[in-house]
């Protein structure tokens, strides 16, 4: 018991002495390379790399974490293929529709309007986009709508870099919820 007490007292005294700050003497550096390393800025030239750049390109075939690559390119054939092959991985739920509505309001409303009729505020200066409630739009498969959002179509620019893939699928669900009342009304008219 006495040895433990003496050891603890000695450790306590050494700790207090180690905390002394004498500004006239420099402190000891145990890892000087860690303290004063010479980093290169991300976009600065670097003599230590083969291409002279500090920021290296990712290795071929690498995929960022959380990213699922879309192997379809832009174009009509790829859009038709997307319509045949891509399926919405998210089941419709109130949470999915709420997120889809948020994405629709952010990215689609300026051109297509809040109801999807093509009456957004930018239509005063640009050509009027087609109504998302038109029969042609309602007949498009989910995969093709996803492709159109990703790569654009006609005058509509690509939104793939702005809208995350999961939000694009949720946006498709919200668009379908906008189209449902129109489908019901169309079927009821004689």
GUDRENDO-564887 format. One line per field, with one value per residue: x, y, z negated of N, C-alpha, C in turn; residue number from 1; chain; residue in three letters. Coordinates in Angstrom, 2 decimals. Layout:
nu (X  ...)
nv (Y  ...)
nw (Z  ...)
cau (X  ...)
cav (Y  ...)
caw (Z  ...)
cu (X  ...)
cv (Y  ...)
cw (Z  ...)
n (NUM  ...)
chain (A  ...)
res (ala  ...)
This chain:
nu (0.83  1.96  3.92  2.40  1.21  3.47  4.43  2.29  2.38  4.91  4.54  2.55  4.00  5.96  4.30  3.28  5.65  6.28  4.39  5.29  5.92  8.37  9.23  11.65  13.18  13.26  10.78  10.84  10.92  9.35  8.61  9.71  9.29  6.57  5.66  6.67  6.03  6.17  3.73  2.10  0.06  -3.24  -3.79  -1.34  1.85  3.87  6.93  7.37  5.66  4.67  3.21  3.48  1.53  -0.16  -2.71  -3.97  -5.43  -8.18  -7.70  -8.18  -11.43  -12.31  -14.85  -16.67  -17.47  -20.72  -21.80  -23.57  -22.78  -24.18  -24.66  -25.58  -25.62  -26.17  -28.87  -31.34  -31.59  -30.33  -32.06  -34.42  -33.54  -33.04  -35.65  -36.64  -34.98  -34.31  -35.48  -37.48  -36.00  -37.08  -39.81  -43.08  -43.87  -45.01  -42.75  -40.95  -42.41  -42.58  -39.88  -39.46  -41.23  -39.97  -37.59  -38.74  -39.88  -37.56  -35.99  -37.60  -39.90  -39.29  -39.38  -41.42  -43.54  -45.55  -47.55  -46.82  -47.60  -46.19  -45.99  -44.15  -42.25  -40.09  -40.97  -41.79  -39.64  -38.41  -38.85  -41.97  -42.10  -43.09  -46.19  -46.18  -48.27  -49.38  -50.57  -48.51  -46.34  -47.29  -47.23  -44.59  -42.01  -40.77  -37.95  -37.15  -37.94  -36.27  -33.84  -34.18  -34.22  -31.64  -29.90  -31.09  -33.23  -34.10  -34.67  -34.38  -32.03  -29.42  -29.78  -28.34  -25.96  -26.79  -28.97  -29.24  -28.97  -30.82  -32.71  -33.66  -35.10  -37.05  -38.25  -39.46  -41.47  -42.99  -43.78  -45.42  -47.44  -48.53  -49.53  -51.49  -54.16  -54.83  -54.86  -57.02  -59.15  -59.10  -59.84  -62.45  -63.93  -66.32)
nv (-1.19  1.21  1.55  2.00  4.43  6.08  5.85  7.01  9.61  10.43  10.35  12.32  14.64  14.76  15.20  17.75  19.23  18.88  20.47  23.00  26.18  27.67  30.45  31.32  29.20  26.80  24.28  20.65  18.78  15.99  14.74  16.11  16.15  15.88  18.23  20.32  19.89  19.88  20.60  20.28  22.47  21.70  22.29  23.09  22.89  19.92  18.53  15.88  14.04  12.12  13.46  16.03  17.22  17.95  17.15  14.17  12.23  9.95  6.38  4.33  3.07  3.33  4.01  6.51  6.49  5.46  6.04  5.04  3.97  5.13  3.48  4.34  6.45  9.78  10.47  9.31  6.52  5.45  6.48  5.10  2.52  2.80  3.15  0.60  -1.02  0.11  0.23  1.66  1.86  2.56  2.14  3.60  5.91  7.99  9.46  9.22  10.47  13.04  13.85  13.70  15.70  17.95  17.95  18.28  20.86  22.37  21.91  21.49  23.09  25.81  25.73  23.84  24.49  24.54  22.65  21.02  21.68  23.05  25.76  27.41  30.08  30.88  30.61  32.87  33.97  31.91  29.06  27.35  24.57  21.10  19.87  17.98  16.45  15.60  13.16  11.76  12.11  10.76  8.16  7.49  5.29  4.77  4.54  5.87  8.49  8.98  8.90  11.11  13.21  12.92  13.18  15.11  16.44  17.45  20.87  20.85  20.96  18.77  17.38  15.73  16.25  17.90  16.84  14.27  10.72  9.11  11.02  11.65  9.36  9.48  11.82  11.00  9.36  11.36  12.85  10.98  10.92  13.43  13.02  11.08  12.10  13.29  11.10  9.68  11.49  11.54  8.94  8.86  10.59  10.53)
nw (0.00  -0.81  1.16  3.47  2.82  2.64  5.26  6.68  5.64  6.51  9.30  9.52  8.68  10.70  12.88  12.32  12.42  15.06  16.26  16.01  17.32  18.84  20.36  21.31  22.11  24.74  25.39  25.31  28.31  29.44  31.79  34.29  37.08  37.40  36.33  37.88  40.70  44.30  46.16  49.36  51.25  52.40  55.16  56.07  57.76  57.67  57.08  56.50  57.68  60.57  62.60  61.76  60.23  57.18  56.25  56.93  59.58  59.21  59.10  62.02  62.52  59.92  57.49  55.89  52.39  51.46  53.92  56.72  59.80  62.87  65.70  68.12  70.92  72.28  74.57  76.99  77.46  75.19  73.27  73.84  73.28  70.55  69.69  70.10  68.48  65.93  62.60  60.06  56.97  54.56  52.46  52.60  50.13  47.39  46.48  48.62  50.66  49.57  49.61  52.35  53.17  52.12  53.63  56.17  55.91  55.61  57.95  60.23  60.30  61.16  64.00  64.75  63.11  60.08  60.14  62.20  64.76  66.69  66.38  65.07  63.41  65.10  67.66  68.92  70.23  71.54  73.75  73.36  71.27  71.73  70.38  67.42  66.85  69.13  71.52  72.83  71.08  68.84  69.71  69.82  68.73  65.36  65.23  67.53  67.00  64.85  66.25  67.94  66.08  65.16  67.47  69.05  71.70  74.91  74.64  71.94  69.40  68.13  64.90  63.33  61.95  59.96  58.55  56.28  56.89  55.37  54.68  57.19  57.86  55.89  56.60  58.96  57.91  56.63  58.84  60.09  58.21  58.64  61.17  60.83  60.00  62.44  64.17  63.09  63.54  66.33  67.02  66.09  67.68  70.32)
cau (0.00  2.85  4.59  1.42  1.06  4.72  4.46  1.30  2.89  6.01  3.93  1.89  5.02  6.54  3.29  3.25  6.90  6.19  3.49  5.93  6.10  9.45  9.24  13.02  13.78  12.34  10.31  11.36  10.10  9.55  8.40  9.82  8.75  5.12  5.39  7.02  6.03  6.05  2.68  1.87  -1.33  -3.93  -3.69  0.01  2.71  4.56  8.02  7.47  4.74  5.02  2.60  3.77  0.36  -0.34  -4.00  -3.91  -6.71  -8.44  -7.32  -9.22  -12.39  -12.74  -16.18  -16.77  -18.33  -22.12  -22.19  -23.86  -22.61  -25.22  -23.90  -26.26  -25.20  -27.25  -29.35  -32.66  -31.48  -30.03  -33.27  -35.33  -32.97  -33.29  -37.07  -36.85  -34.15  -34.21  -36.66  -37.39  -35.68  -37.74  -41.27  -43.78  -44.25  -45.12  -41.42  -40.40  -43.16  -42.19  -38.55  -39.66  -41.86  -38.92  -36.73  -39.53  -39.98  -36.24  -35.37  -38.53  -40.92  -39.01  -39.82  -42.65  -44.59  -45.79  -48.47  -46.28  -48.31  -45.32  -46.28  -43.23  -41.94  -39.12  -41.58  -42.00  -38.47  -37.94  -39.96  -42.78  -41.85  -44.32  -46.86  -45.85  -49.53  -49.83  -50.67  -47.19  -45.52  -47.82  -46.91  -43.15  -41.62  -40.01  -36.54  -36.92  -38.03  -35.01  -32.82  -34.40  -33.75  -30.18  -29.18  -31.81  -33.89  -34.50  -34.15  -34.18  -30.64  -29.18  -29.77  -27.64  -24.92  -27.43  -29.94  -28.70  -29.76  -31.98  -33.72  -34.28  -36.12  -38.14  -38.91  -40.32  -42.66  -43.81  -44.37  -46.52  -48.56  -49.17  -50.22  -52.61  -55.48  -55.08  -55.24  -58.37  -60.08  -59.14  -60.57  -63.86  -64.64  -66.82)
cav (0.00  2.36  1.73  2.58  5.83  6.77  5.91  8.00  10.94  10.74  10.63  13.62  15.70  14.85  15.82  19.18  19.82  18.86  21.53  24.31  26.88  28.66  31.06  31.63  27.99  26.08  22.97  19.51  18.28  14.56  14.34  17.38  16.06  16.07  19.61  21.26  19.22  20.80  20.09  20.97  22.84  20.75  22.62  23.58  21.90  19.07  17.85  14.48  13.18  11.93  14.49  17.34  17.74  17.44  16.47  13.10  11.71  8.61  5.25  3.96  2.09  3.58  4.57  7.17  5.85  5.85  6.39  3.91  4.53  4.92  3.09  4.79  7.77  10.61  10.11  8.68  5.07  5.18  6.79  3.97  1.40  3.08  2.89  -0.85  -1.74  0.70  0.16  2.53  1.02  3.05  2.00  4.85  6.09  9.42  10.07  9.28  11.51  14.35  14.18  13.95  17.01  18.95  17.98  18.86  22.30  23.00  21.76  21.37  24.14  27.01  25.57  23.07  25.00  23.74  21.55  20.24  22.02  23.79  27.19  27.96  31.51  31.18  30.45  34.18  34.28  30.71  28.27  26.66  23.13  20.32  19.54  16.66  15.74  15.21  11.71  11.24  12.07  9.73  6.84  7.23  4.45  5.44  4.57  6.90  9.79  9.09  9.22  12.49  14.09  12.79  13.63  16.14  16.06  18.65  22.09  20.64  20.58  17.64  17.71  14.65  16.75  18.68  16.04  12.96  9.64  8.69  12.07  11.55  8.31  9.97  12.82  10.24  9.00  12.56  13.17  10.03  11.34  14.56  12.50  10.21  12.73  13.51  9.80  9.37  12.36  11.16  7.68  9.06  11.33  9.61)
caw (0.00  -0.90  2.45  4.38  2.45  3.00  6.72  7.12  5.27  7.42  10.60  9.41  8.64  12.05  13.76  12.05  12.91  16.52  16.70  15.82  18.58  18.77  21.68  21.73  22.65  25.63  24.94  26.04  29.42  29.54  33.19  35.01  38.44  37.31  35.96  38.96  42.00  45.43  47.05  50.62  51.44  53.28  56.58  56.36  58.41  56.72  57.79  56.08  58.42  61.98  63.45  61.20  59.52  55.81  56.19  57.93  60.05  58.65  59.94  62.97  62.03  58.54  57.33  54.58  51.40  51.50  55.29  57.60  61.13  63.88  66.88  69.33  71.37  72.79  75.90  77.08  77.29  73.78  72.50  74.03  72.53  69.13  69.46  70.05  67.51  64.58  61.74  58.88  55.81  53.35  52.44  52.29  48.73  47.12  46.39  49.97  51.38  49.02  50.14  53.77  53.32  51.86  54.82  57.26  55.69  55.80  59.27  61.35  60.28  61.96  65.39  64.90  62.23  58.87  60.47  63.30  66.00  67.61  66.21  64.08  63.58  66.15  68.98  69.54  71.04  72.22  74.31  72.37  71.25  71.81  69.12  66.88  66.70  70.46  71.70  73.18  69.85  67.93  70.23  69.73  67.60  64.30  65.60  68.55  66.31  64.12  67.25  68.40  65.00  65.07  68.66  69.78  72.96  75.64  74.03  70.51  69.11  67.23  63.47  62.65  61.03  58.90  57.79  55.92  57.52  54.57  54.78  58.52  57.79  55.04  57.42  59.88  57.13  56.43  60.14  60.28  57.35  59.33  62.35  60.45  60.16  63.86  64.73  62.62  64.24  67.74  67.14  65.76  68.72  71.37)
cu (0.87  3.54  3.65  1.26  2.28  4.80  3.49  1.77  4.01  5.48  3.23  2.88  5.63  5.57  3.24  4.50  6.86  5.29  4.10  6.21  7.16  9.63  10.64  13.71  12.79  11.95  10.95  10.39  10.39  9.37  8.48  9.27  7.24  4.79  5.62  7.11  5.84  4.98  2.62  0.39  -1.95  -3.72  -2.33  0.80  3.51  5.67  8.12  6.55  5.10  4.45  2.79  2.60  0.29  -1.61  -4.04  -5.31  -6.93  -8.01  -8.49  -10.12  -12.84  -14.09  -16.23  -17.74  -19.75  -22.63  -22.42  -23.76  -23.77  -24.50  -24.57  -25.81  -26.41  -27.67  -30.66  -32.58  -31.21  -31.25  -34.29  -34.85  -33.19  -34.74  -37.37  -36.17  -34.16  -35.54  -36.42  -37.14  -36.39  -39.24  -41.92  -44.19  -44.39  -43.76  -40.80  -41.09  -42.79  -40.83  -38.65  -40.29  -40.84  -38.01  -37.46  -39.61  -38.65  -35.82  -36.34  -39.52  -40.56  -39.47  -41.21  -43.79  -44.87  -46.72  -47.98  -46.90  -47.44  -45.52  -45.40  -42.87  -40.94  -39.73  -41.88  -40.84  -37.96  -39.13  -40.67  -42.47  -43.15  -44.90  -46.47  -47.10  -50.12  -49.78  -49.31  -46.31  -45.99  -47.46  -45.42  -42.87  -40.78  -38.54  -36.22  -37.01  -36.75  -33.88  -32.96  -33.92  -32.23  -29.47  -29.86  -32.43  -34.35  -33.84  -33.89  -32.74  -30.58  -29.15  -29.06  -26.59  -25.53  -28.31  -29.33  -29.57  -30.98  -33.09  -34.39  -35.38  -37.31  -38.93  -39.86  -41.60  -43.58  -44.50  -45.55  -47.72  -49.27  -50.01  -51.44  -53.97  -55.83  -55.50  -56.67  -59.39  -60.21  -59.96  -62.06  -64.62  -65.07  -66.26)
cv (1.25  2.63  2.38  4.06  6.63  6.90  6.94  9.41  11.36  11.10  11.99  14.77  15.87  15.50  17.32  19.88  19.90  19.95  22.92  24.93  27.95  29.23  31.40  30.41  27.31  24.72  21.88  19.12  16.80  14.05  15.60  17.32  16.26  17.54  20.55  20.53  20.26  20.25  20.91  21.31  21.92  21.04  23.19  22.48  21.15  18.33  16.36  13.54  13.15  13.04  15.90  17.98  17.16  16.63  15.44  12.68  10.32  7.53  4.85  2.88  2.31  4.26  5.25  6.42  6.36  6.18  5.12  4.44  4.17  4.66  3.50  6.21  8.57  10.13  9.34  7.17  4.70  5.46  5.65  2.74  1.58  2.81  1.40  -1.51  -1.19  0.61  1.02  1.67  1.43  2.82  3.34  4.84  7.59  10.13  10.24  10.38  12.91  14.78  14.47  15.30  18.12  19.08  18.61  20.38  23.00  23.02  21.82  22.54  25.38  26.90  24.93  23.57  24.05  22.56  20.68  20.55  22.75  25.28  27.82  29.40  31.81  31.09  31.78  34.51  33.09  29.98  27.48  25.17  22.35  20.05  18.13  15.82  15.32  13.68  11.09  11.11  10.98  8.33  6.51  6.30  5.23  5.58  5.65  8.29  10.03  9.50  10.66  13.48  14.09  13.46  14.75  15.60  17.33  19.89  21.93  20.22  19.38  18.13  16.64  15.12  17.52  17.84  14.66  11.86  9.22  9.75  12.07  10.50  8.77  11.05  12.14  9.83  10.21  12.95  12.24  10.39  12.56  14.05  11.66  10.89  12.97  12.20  9.44  10.20  11.95  9.89  7.87  9.79  10.38  9.93)
cw (0.00  0.43  3.47  4.11  2.85  4.52  7.26  6.81  6.20  8.81  10.60  9.41  10.02  13.03  13.55  12.55  14.43  17.07  16.57  17.18  18.39  20.17  22.17  22.34  23.61  25.04  25.77  27.15  29.57  30.97  34.05  36.43  38.45  37.04  37.14  40.30  43.09  46.37  48.34  50.70  52.50  54.76  56.96  57.07  57.34  57.45  57.46  56.83  59.89  62.87  62.90  60.47  58.13  55.71  57.31  58.35  59.46  59.63  60.83  62.36  60.59  58.52  55.97  53.66  51.50  52.89  56.09  59.02  62.06  65.20  68.19  69.66  71.85  74.17  75.86  76.86  75.83  72.91  72.63  73.26  71.03  68.78  69.35  68.85  66.09  63.85  60.51  57.64  54.53  53.43  52.06  50.83  48.49  47.04  47.77  50.76  50.88  49.56  51.64  54.04  53.10  53.08  56.01  57.13  55.96  57.26  60.44  61.45  61.10  63.41  65.49  64.03  61.08  59.13  61.61  64.65  67.03  67.52  65.14  64.37  64.70  67.55  69.66  70.48  71.85  72.84  73.22  72.41  71.33  70.42  68.70  66.65  68.05  70.59  72.00  71.94  68.91  68.40  70.17  68.55  66.59  64.66  66.62  67.92  65.52  65.07  67.73  67.34  64.97  66.24  69.43  71.05  73.64  75.02  72.52  70.25  68.18  65.79  62.65  61.66  59.86  57.99  57.54  56.53  56.69  54.60  56.15  58.52  56.97  55.78  58.42  59.15  56.94  57.74  60.42  59.41  57.93  60.50  61.99  60.56  61.63  64.54  64.35  63.37  65.71  67.94  66.91  66.84  69.83  72.72)
n (1  2  3  4  5  6  7  8  9  10  11  12  13  14  15  16  17  18  19  20  21  22  23  24  25  26  27  28  29  30  31  32  33  34  35  36  37  38  39  40  41  42  43  44  45  46  47  48  49  50  51  52  53  54  55  56  57  58  59  60  61  62  63  64  65  66  67  68  69  70  71  72  73  74  75  76  77  78  79  80  81  82  83  84  85  86  87  88  89  90  91  92  93  94  95  96  97  98  99  100  101  102  103  104  105  106  107  108  109  110  111  112  113  114  115  116  117  118  119  120  121  122  123  124  125  126  127  128  129  130  131  132  133  134  135  136  137  138  139  140  141  142  143  144  145  146  147  148  149  150  151  152  153  154  155  156  157  158  159  160  161  162  163  164  165  166  167  168  169  170  171  172  173  174  175  176  177  178  179  180  181  182  183  184  185  186  187  188  189  190)
chain (A  A  A  A  A  A  A  A  A  A  A  A  A  A  A  A  A  A  A  A  A  A  A  A  A  A  A  A  A  A  A  A  A  A  A  A  A  A  A  A  A  A  A  A  A  A  A  A  A  A  A  A  A  A  A  A  A  A  A  A  A  A  A  A  A  A  A  A  A  A  A  A  A  A  A  A  A  A  A  A  A  A  A  A  A  A  A  A  A  A  A  A  A  A  A  A  A  A  A  A  A  A  A  A  A  A  A  A  A  A  A  A  A  A  A  A  A  A  A  A  A  A  A  A  A  A  A  A  A  A  A  A  A  A  A  A  A  A  A  A  A  A  A  A  A  A  A  A  A  A  A  A  A  A  A  A  A  A  A  A  A  A  A  A  A  A  A  A  A  A  A  A  A  A  A  A  A  A  A  A  A  A  A  A  A  A  A  A  A  A)
res (unk  unk  unk  unk  unk  unk  unk  unk  unk  unk  unk  unk  unk  unk  unk  unk  unk  unk  unk  unk  unk  unk  unk  unk  unk  unk  unk  unk  unk  unk  unk  unk  unk  unk  unk  unk  unk  unk  unk  unk  unk  unk  unk  unk  unk  unk  unk  unk  unk  unk  unk  unk  unk  unk  unk  unk  unk  unk  unk  unk  unk  unk  unk  unk  unk  unk  unk  unk  unk  unk  unk  unk  unk  unk  unk  unk  unk  unk  unk  unk  unk  unk  unk  unk  unk  unk  unk  unk  unk  unk  unk  unk  unk  unk  unk  unk  unk  unk  unk  unk  unk  unk  unk  unk  unk  unk  unk  unk  unk  unk  unk  unk  unk  unk  unk  unk  unk  unk  unk  unk  unk  unk  unk  unk  unk  unk  unk  unk  unk  unk  unk  unk  unk  unk  unk  unk  unk  unk  unk  unk  unk  unk  unk  unk  unk  unk  unk  unk  unk  unk  unk  unk  unk  unk  unk  unk  unk  unk  unk  unk  unk  unk  unk  unk  unk  unk  unk  unk  unk  unk  unk  unk  unk  unk  unk  unk  unk  unk  unk  unk  unk  unk  unk  unk  unk  unk  unk  unk  unk  unk)
